């Protein structure tokens, strides 16, 4: 099947051809005709399957079919909600790319950017708004935007929005929209929570599923390197240098860890930059641009980048730290092997992270292949039946003292060397 057979207009087909695409992906083949028919959609598709174009192309056509060229003031006719700034900006680029031959104006409403600039742009009028929920509600409260004439609503990466606690914000936004609208819900995974949300937002939706749930792409090669934590940095530098990797996305757990690893890689002679939530929007945009254009070889990122990056032919993803949430492993390595290209996903796993690896493999229902010879002393990645003493809590990342005999009192200090701690409950002797 070709794009010509999907019923798209000449303007959209021209834009698609200019991007070098001729054959739609499975999710595009299924979703585009249904959306063009005006039906609600619940779509489950892995990251990297082309789902952004699967709703952007028909959305643009639906708006164009009902355009009023004589209307002087523009009104918000389509609203696309995304969980992160990166993903929202990526969607904006897709709308501009595919709608370049159509007379529409799109605006990004995201946090971390100048709200005054957004206010000016909204006052000039726009047809399509791509927003993160929090910043959109800021504009609603200030009466900078009117959502009463929205014709099409899209929730992109709905599962991620629920994970990030956006459900109350989504419900507030829904109350501002007209009941007569077309609603599209796209999600990398379709768990029970997503089905519950879909039942509340969608009207007799067509369900589309083009991938196995909790599965990674078949064209991504996965491997696990068992290694002690103190040698991770050296192994990463060796893999990048010895293999002459030109573009590597490295995931770490914390913002501080991202900054630290960036500096260490630079010390090793590897051009690197970091991306995390404490960076300003300008710094984040600069980091992404440097990475995409090849000015740096390594982008060290926290999970803020796990779903917001769309880089053509990204060949390598490395989990320097395993994610606390098993599903995030799928989203991370989904940055490579996109649109049918092959990719490689490596995980550097220390013995302390063995329980995280076990959770991931339980989710995948298979074992990820181990590298037998890492060049360093072998380590065991087996998890004991009993929780490891003082292992980090999976949710908070803090030390877990539940399995010790007694948890330390809050603010308590260890006794000085050679001094015994006074037994609890012992009364102070009067002088």
Backbone torsions as a table, in degrees:
resi	resn	phi	psi	omega
1	UNK	NA	142.8	176.8
2	UNK	-113.5	168.3	178.2
3	UNK	-63.0	-28.2	-180.0
4	UNK	-60.4	-24.0	-175.7
5	UNK	-89.7	0.1	-176.1
6	UNK	-92.4	-5.1	177.9
7	UNK	86.4	20.3	-179.8
8	UNK	-81.9	154.6	-179.5
9	UNK	-73.3	165.9	-178.3
10	UNK	-61.6	-38.6	-178.7
11	UNK	-63.0	-41.0	-179.9
12	UNK	-72.5	-40.4	178.2
13	UNK	-61.9	-36.4	177.6
14	UNK	-64.5	-43.7	179.4
15	UNK	-65.1	-39.9	178.1
16	UNK	-63.3	-44.7	-179.7
17	UNK	-63.1	-36.4	179.4
18	UNK	-66.0	-21.7	175.7
19	UNK	-87.7	-2.5	177.1
20	UNK	85.1	14.9	-179.3
21	UNK	-97.5	137.1	177.5
22	UNK	-126.8	-29.6	-177.1
23	UNK	-116.8	123.7	179.1
24	UNK	-71.1	151.0	176.4
25	UNK	-75.3	166.3	-179.4
26	UNK	-54.9	-41.9	-179.2
27	UNK	-68.8	-33.6	176.5
28	UNK	-68.0	-40.1	178.7
29	UNK	-60.8	-38.1	-177.0
30	UNK	-84.4	-38.4	-171.5
31	UNK	-82.7	-40.8	-172.4
32	UNK	-59.3	-49.7	179.3
33	UNK	-61.4	-37.7	-178.6
34	UNK	-67.1	-43.0	179.9
35	UNK	-67.2	-37.5	177.2
36	UNK	-62.4	-27.4	177.5
37	UNK	-78.7	-4.1	177.3
38	UNK	86.0	13.8	-177.3
39	UNK	-90.5	152.3	172.7
40	UNK	-72.3	151.9	-175.3
41	UNK	-136.3	136.7	167.8
42	UNK	-116.3	108.6	-173.8
43	UNK	-118.5	128.9	173.6
44	UNK	-111.2	116.2	-177.6
45	UNK	-148.2	138.4	178.1
46	UNK	-62.2	154.6	174.2
47	UNK	-63.2	142.1	-179.8
48	UNK	89.7	9.4	-178.3
49	UNK	-98.8	4.5	179.3
50	UNK	85.5	25.9	-175.1
51	UNK	-73.6	-24.7	178.4
52	UNK	-62.1	-45.4	177.5
53	UNK	-67.6	-26.7	-177.1
54	UNK	-67.9	-24.0	173.7
55	UNK	-107.1	-25.3	-179.1
56	UNK	-67.4	-46.5	-177.1
57	UNK	-62.0	-52.6	179.6
58	UNK	-68.5	-30.9	177.2
59	UNK	-60.7	-47.1	179.4
60	UNK	-61.0	-41.4	-179.4
61	UNK	-67.5	-41.2	179.6
62	UNK	-61.5	-40.4	178.2
63	UNK	-68.0	-37.9	-177.6
64	UNK	-69.5	-33.2	-179.4
65	UNK	-66.3	-26.2	-177.1
66	UNK	-115.7	26.0	-175.9
67	UNK	-77.0	144.5	175.6
68	UNK	-111.7	97.8	-175.6
69	UNK	-69.1	-16.3	-178.2
70	UNK	-92.6	-4.9	179.8
71	UNK	-76.6	125.3	-174.7
72	UNK	-75.3	-50.1	-177.5
73	UNK	-90.7	136.2	178.0
74	UNK	-82.3	146.7	176.3
75	UNK	-126.8	153.5	-179.9
76	UNK	-72.7	111.6	-177.0
77	UNK	-105.5	-19.3	179.4
78	UNK	-138.9	136.9	179.1
79	UNK	-125.6	125.0	177.6
80	UNK	-117.1	119.5	178.7
81	UNK	-100.9	135.9	179.3
82	UNK	-135.0	152.4	-174.6
83	UNK	-77.0	-27.5	-174.8
84	UNK	-129.6	160.4	177.6
85	UNK	-60.8	-43.7	-177.0
86	UNK	-60.4	-45.7	-178.8
87	UNK	-66.8	-40.5	178.8
88	UNK	-61.4	-44.9	-179.9
89	UNK	-66.5	-33.2	177.0
90	UNK	-65.7	-40.6	178.1
91	UNK	-65.3	-39.5	177.3
92	UNK	-58.3	-43.0	179.2
93	UNK	-63.2	-38.6	178.3
94	UNK	-65.3	-41.8	178.7
95	UNK	-62.0	-43.2	179.3
96	UNK	-66.8	-38.8	-178.4
97	UNK	-65.3	-50.3	-176.7
98	UNK	-80.2	-20.9	180.0
99	UNK	-102.9	20.0	-175.2
100	UNK	-64.6	-24.0	-179.8
101	UNK	-101.3	12.3	179.5
102	UNK	-119.2	152.3	-173.0
103	UNK	-86.9	52.5	-178.2
104	UNK	-111.5	151.9	176.9
105	UNK	-117.6	130.3	-178.4
106	UNK	-118.4	144.3	-179.6
107	UNK	-132.8	136.7	175.6
108	UNK	-93.4	126.2	178.0
109	UNK	-116.5	91.5	-175.0
110	UNK	-133.9	156.2	174.7
111	UNK	-72.8	163.7	179.4
112	UNK	82.2	-1.5	178.0
113	UNK	-119.2	164.6	-177.2
114	UNK	-62.8	118.2	179.2
115	UNK	-72.3	-29.5	179.0
116	UNK	-66.3	-39.6	176.6
117	UNK	-64.1	-40.6	178.2
118	UNK	-63.8	-38.8	178.8
119	UNK	-62.6	-44.3	179.2
120	UNK	-62.0	-43.1	-179.7
121	UNK	-65.9	-38.8	178.6
122	UNK	-65.9	-35.7	179.0
123	UNK	-67.9	-31.2	176.3
124	UNK	-71.3	-19.8	177.9
125	UNK	98.2	142.5	176.4
126	UNK	-151.7	156.0	-177.8
127	UNK	-94.4	-34.7	-174.5
128	UNK	-128.2	129.4	176.5
129	UNK	-116.1	129.0	173.5
130	UNK	-112.3	121.2	-168.4
131	UNK	-141.5	154.1	163.8
132	UNK	-91.0	145.9	-171.0
133	UNK	-58.4	-43.2	-175.8
134	UNK	-62.1	-50.0	-178.7
135	UNK	-67.2	-34.5	178.0
136	UNK	-61.5	-42.9	179.1
137	UNK	-67.1	-30.5	173.9
138	UNK	-59.1	-44.8	179.6
139	UNK	-69.1	-35.8	177.8
140	UNK	-62.4	-44.6	-179.3
141	UNK	-64.5	-31.5	178.3
142	UNK	-88.5	1.6	178.4
143	UNK	60.3	39.6	177.0
144	UNK	-90.5	-13.7	-174.2
145	UNK	-141.4	144.6	178.7
146	UNK	-118.1	118.8	-177.6
147	UNK	-103.2	11.0	-173.0
148	UNK	-75.0	-10.2	-179.1
149	UNK	-117.9	21.4	177.9
150	UNK	-67.0	128.1	-179.7
151	UNK	-97.8	-31.4	-177.5
152	UNK	-133.5	129.5	175.6
153	UNK	-115.3	135.0	175.7
154	UNK	-125.9	127.6	169.8
155	UNK	-105.6	108.6	-179.3
156	UNK	-98.1	139.5	-176.9
157	UNK	52.9	54.1	-176.3
158	UNK	-61.3	-36.3	-179.3
159	UNK	-64.1	-37.0	178.5
160	UNK	-67.3	-37.0	178.5
161	UNK	-63.7	-38.8	177.2
162	UNK	-67.4	-41.1	178.7
163	UNK	-59.5	-34.9	-176.4
164	UNK	-87.9	3.8	174.8
165	UNK	79.8	28.3	-177.2
166	UNK	-88.8	0.5	-175.4
167	UNK	-56.7	-45.1	177.7
168	UNK	-60.2	-39.7	178.5
169	UNK	-65.5	-39.9	179.6
170	UNK	-61.6	-41.9	179.9
171	UNK	-65.1	-36.9	177.0
172	UNK	-64.3	-40.7	-179.8
173	UNK	-67.8	-40.8	-180.0
174	UNK	-58.5	-35.8	-178.6
175	UNK	-67.2	-17.3	-178.4
176	UNK	-93.5	-8.5	-175.6
177	UNK	-95.2	152.7	175.6
178	UNK	-67.0	146.9	-179.5
179	UNK	-68.6	-32.4	178.4
180	UNK	-86.7	97.1	-179.0
181	UNK	-157.1	165.9	172.4
182	UNK	-99.1	130.8	-177.5
183	UNK	-122.0	135.7	-178.3
184	UNK	-127.5	128.0	-179.3
185	UNK	-121.1	118.4	179.7
186	UNK	-116.1	136.9	-176.4
187	UNK	-149.9	143.1	177.5
188	UNK	-69.4	-32.1	176.9
189	UNK	-130.7	147.1	179.9
190	UNK	-119.3	79.2	177.6
191	UNK	-82.9	179.7	-178.4
192	UNK	-60.9	-34.8	179.8
193	UNK	-63.2	-37.9	179.6
194	UNK	-68.8	-40.1	178.4
195	UNK	-64.4	-36.5	177.0
196	UNK	-64.8	-43.6	178.0
197	UNK	-63.6	-41.7	179.8
198	UNK	-61.2	-39.0	179.8
199	UNK	-63.2	-29.3	-179.6
200	UNK	-82.6	-29.7	-171.0
201	UNK	-105.0	-28.4	-171.1
202	UNK	-104.0	152.3	179.5
203	UNK	-111.1	106.1	178.6
204	UNK	47.3	59.2	-172.2
205	UNK	-73.6	153.4	169.7
206	UNK	-87.3	124.8	-179.4
207	UNK	-91.3	131.8	-179.6
208	UNK	-125.7	127.0	178.0
209	UNK	-136.1	120.8	-177.2
210	UNK	-118.1	9.0	-179.1
211	UNK	-150.1	159.4	174.5
212	UNK	-70.4	143.1	177.5
213	UNK	-70.8	141.4	178.8
214	UNK	54.4	45.8	179.8
215	UNK	-129.5	148.2	175.8
216	UNK	-94.6	163.4	-178.4
217	UNK	-67.5	143.4	-178.3
218	UNK	-68.3	-22.5	-176.8
219	UNK	-92.3	13.5	175.9
220	UNK	-107.8	123.0	177.2
221	UNK	-86.6	123.1	-177.9
222	UNK	-110.7	140.4	176.5
223	UNK	-147.3	149.8	178.2
224	UNK	-115.8	129.3	172.9
225	UNK	-104.5	110.7	174.7
226	UNK	-79.9	121.2	-172.8
227	UNK	-157.5	145.8	175.8
228	UNK	-65.7	147.1	-173.2
229	UNK	-56.7	-38.5	-174.5
230	UNK	-68.5	-13.3	-179.5
231	UNK	-103.5	1.2	-176.4
232	UNK	-60.8	-46.8	-177.0
233	UNK	-60.4	-43.5	-179.7
234	UNK	-64.6	-41.3	179.4
235	UNK	-65.1	-42.0	179.6
236	UNK	-61.3	-46.7	179.6
237	UNK	-62.2	-39.1	179.8
238	UNK	-65.1	-44.7	-179.3
239	UNK	-62.5	-41.8	-179.6
240	UNK	-67.3	-47.0	-176.2
241	UNK	-71.3	-45.8	-175.5
242	UNK	-69.2	-30.7	180.0
243	UNK	-95.4	-1.8	179.1
244	UNK	55.1	45.1	178.6
245	UNK	-69.8	132.5	-177.1
246	UNK	-99.9	-19.0	-176.7
247	UNK	-148.1	108.1	-175.4
248	UNK	-132.7	127.5	173.6
249	UNK	-101.6	119.6	-175.8
250	UNK	-113.4	125.1	-179.8
251	UNK	-100.3	132.8	174.5
252	UNK	-124.9	171.1	-172.9
253	UNK	-87.3	-34.6	-171.5
254	UNK	-124.1	160.6	177.1
255	UNK	-64.5	-44.3	178.4
256	UNK	-61.9	-39.8	178.6
257	UNK	-64.4	-34.1	178.0
258	UNK	-66.0	-46.1	179.0
259	UNK	-63.4	-41.1	-178.8
260	UNK	-65.1	-46.4	-178.5
261	UNK	-66.4	-36.3	176.9
262	UNK	-57.0	-47.7	-178.9
263	UNK	-65.1	-39.5	-179.4
264	UNK	-65.4	-41.2	179.3
265	UNK	-66.8	-37.6	176.3
266	UNK	-62.6	-40.0	176.0
267	UNK	-61.3	-30.2	178.9
268	UNK	-83.7	4.5	177.7
269	UNK	85.3	18.1	-178.9
270	UNK	-108.8	123.9	-179.2
271	UNK	-68.8	119.8	-172.3
272	UNK	-141.9	158.6	172.0
273	UNK	-147.7	161.2	-175.9
274	UNK	-116.4	151.5	178.9
275	UNK	-138.3	119.7	176.9
276	UNK	-158.7	178.0	-171.0
277	UNK	-68.6	-20.0	179.5
278	UNK	-82.3	-9.9	178.1
279	UNK	-74.7	145.2	173.4
280	UNK	-68.2	162.2	-179.6
281	UNK	-61.7	-36.6	177.5
282	UNK	-62.8	-42.6	179.2
283	UNK	-67.3	-35.7	179.4
284	UNK	-68.8	-41.8	177.9
285	UNK	-63.3	-40.0	179.8
286	UNK	-64.8	-42.9	179.5
287	UNK	-61.3	-43.8	179.0
288	UNK	-64.9	-40.9	-179.4
289	UNK	-65.4	-42.1	178.0
290	UNK	-61.5	-38.5	-178.9
291	UNK	-71.5	-43.6	-178.1
292	UNK	-66.8	-35.5	-177.1
293	UNK	-87.9	-3.1	176.7
294	UNK	86.2	9.9	177.6
295	UNK	-70.0	-26.8	171.4
296	UNK	-126.7	151.3	-178.0
297	UNK	-92.0	-26.3	-173.0
298	UNK	-126.1	130.7	170.8
299	UNK	-111.5	115.3	178.9
300	UNK	-95.7	120.0	-170.5
301	UNK	-136.7	152.0	167.7
302	UNK	-88.0	-177.4	-175.5
303	UNK	-68.6	-3.0	174.3
304	UNK	-59.9	-24.0	-177.7
305	UNK	-97.8	-0.7	-170.7
306	UNK	-64.0	-28.5	-177.6
307	UNK	-123.8	-1.1	-175.5
308	UNK	-103.4	5.7	-177.1
309	UNK	-105.4	136.0	175.3
310	UNK	-134.0	93.7	-175.0
311	UNK	-118.9	123.7	-178.9
312	UNK	-64.1	131.1	172.3
313	UNK	56.9	39.4	173.3
314	UNK	-69.0	113.6	-170.1
315	UNK	-84.8	-26.5	-170.7
316	UNK	-135.3	132.9	170.9
317	UNK	-125.4	133.8	179.8
318	UNK	-124.7	126.7	171.3
319	UNK	-88.9	95.3	176.5
320	UNK	-68.2	-39.1	170.2
321	UNK	-121.1	139.6	174.9
322	UNK	-74.0	147.4	178.9
323	UNK	-72.6	153.6	177.9
324	UNK	-73.4	-31.7	-179.9
325	UNK	-100.5	121.2	-175.3
326	UNK	-56.4	-38.0	-178.8
327	UNK	-61.1	-27.9	-179.4
328	UNK	-66.8	-22.4	175.0
329	UNK	-61.0	-42.9	179.9
330	UNK	-63.9	-42.1	-178.7
331	UNK	-69.3	-37.2	179.2
332	UNK	-62.3	-54.7	-174.6
333	UNK	-74.5	-10.7	174.1
334	UNK	-70.6	-6.3	175.2
335	UNK	-71.4	-20.5	176.6
336	UNK	-110.1	166.5	-179.2
337	UNK	66.8	35.6	-176.3
338	UNK	-89.7	149.7	175.9
339	UNK	52.3	39.3	174.9
340	UNK	88.6	-8.4	179.2
341	UNK	-75.6	157.5	177.4
342	UNK	-86.3	156.1	-179.5
343	UNK	-151.9	169.7	-178.6
344	UNK	-132.1	130.5	179.6
345	UNK	-125.0	117.5	-178.5
346	UNK	-114.3	143.9	177.5
347	UNK	-125.6	124.1	176.5
348	UNK	-94.5	109.8	-169.2
349	UNK	-117.8	121.5	176.1
350	UNK	-90.2	162.0	178.9
351	UNK	-55.9	-31.9	179.2
352	UNK	-66.4	-20.3	-179.0
353	UNK	-99.6	8.9	-176.1
354	UNK	-58.9	-36.4	-179.0
355	UNK	-68.9	-31.2	176.4
356	UNK	-68.7	-40.3	177.0
357	UNK	-63.3	-40.6	178.8
358	UNK	-62.1	-39.1	178.4
359	UNK	-65.1	-40.4	179.5
360	UNK	-64.7	-46.0	-178.4
361	UNK	-68.0	-30.6	174.6
362	UNK	-65.7	-40.0	177.7
363	UNK	-65.4	-43.2	-178.5
364	UNK	-75.9	-19.0	-176.8
365	UNK	62.0	37.1	176.7
366	UNK	-164.7	163.0	177.5
367	UNK	-94.5	136.0	176.0
368	UNK	-80.8	131.6	-177.1
369	UNK	-56.3	138.1	177.6
370	UNK	-95.6	146.5	171.7
371	UNK	-86.7	119.4	-173.8
372	UNK	-67.5	-44.9	-176.4
373	UNK	-116.1	103.3	-179.8
374	UNK	-89.3	-9.4	-174.5
375	UNK	90.9	-3.9	179.1
376	UNK	-126.2	171.2	-178.0
377	UNK	-58.7	136.4	-178.4
378	UNK	-66.7	147.4	178.2
379	UNK	-128.8	158.3	177.9
380	UNK	-94.7	133.5	177.3
381	UNK	-111.9	23.3	177.3
382	UNK	-83.4	143.8	-178.6
383	UNK	-105.7	129.6	176.3
384	UNK	-70.5	158.1	179.9
385	UNK	-63.0	-39.7	-179.9
386	UNK	-82.3	144.4	177.5
387	UNK	-60.2	143.1	-178.0
388	UNK	-70.7	136.1	-178.9
389	UNK	-59.2	127.5	177.8
390	UNK	62.6	22.8	175.9
391	UNK	-68.5	149.0	179.1
392	UNK	-61.8	138.6	176.6
393	UNK	-65.5	137.2	-174.2
394	UNK	-64.9	-30.2	-176.0
395	UNK	-87.3	-47.1	-173.7
396	UNK	-94.6	-22.8	-176.8
397	UNK	81.2	-1.5	-178.9
398	UNK	-88.4	163.5	178.2
399	UNK	-62.8	140.2	-177.5
400	UNK	-109.6	112.0	-177.0
401	UNK	-100.4	14.2	-176.7
402	UNK	-66.7	-22.9	-175.1
403	UNK	-101.0	9.4	172.9
404	UNK	-93.0	168.5	-179.2
405	UNK	-65.2	-37.7	-178.7
406	UNK	-150.2	130.6	178.3
407	UNK	-74.0	143.9	178.9
408	UNK	-67.6	141.0	178.6
409	UNK	-66.6	147.5	-179.2
410	UNK	-63.3	127.2	179.6
411	UNK	82.2	-2.7	-179.1
412	UNK	-70.8	143.2	179.1
413	UNK	-110.6	147.6	178.0
414	UNK	-67.0	149.3	180.0
415	UNK	-66.0	151.6	177.7
416	UNK	-64.9	158.6	-176.7
417	UNK	-59.4	129.5	179.5
418	UNK	85.2	-2.2	-179.2
419	UNK	-107.5	135.5	179.7
420	UNK	-90.8	142.7	177.2
421	UNK	-72.4	136.2	179.9
422	UNK	-67.6	130.1	179.8
423	UNK	-55.5	142.1	-178.6
424	UNK	-65.0	136.5	178.5
425	UNK	91.6	-7.8	179.6
426	UNK	-73.0	129.3	-178.4
427	UNK	-78.8	143.4	177.4
428	UNK	-72.1	131.9	-180.0
429	UNK	-73.5	139.0	177.4
430	UNK	-77.1	145.8	-179.3
431	UNK	-78.8	NA	NA
